[in-house]
Amino acid sequence: MKSNSVIIYTGCYGLNDDILANIFLSKGAYAYLSFKGGVTWSFGDKVLEVIAKRLANGEDIVKIYKSLDKTLLKDPNSDATLGIRYRK
């Protein structure tokens, strides 16, 4: 895995613990984003669209995450919350 890889898992429970994040980070990924809790597909897709566009413009994923509007950090229908783990 390339050291600048970004893993975006918009499915449910990807950050209920750090197991998946730690696996990807230990294999060289730069960052892992996912949700704690059961996220709805429509909300996950909305978040992914915003993040993908900004990544395509060359923005750093950590800066993107830290600057996301609060409405993109928590699914209003399920209360799932978006989180990030990254190598510092």
Secondary structure, 3 states (H helix, E strand, C coil): CCCCCEEECCCCCCCCCCHHHHHHHHCCCCEEEEEECCCCHHHHHHHHHHHHHHHHCCCCHHHHHHHCCHHHCECCCCCCEEEEEECC
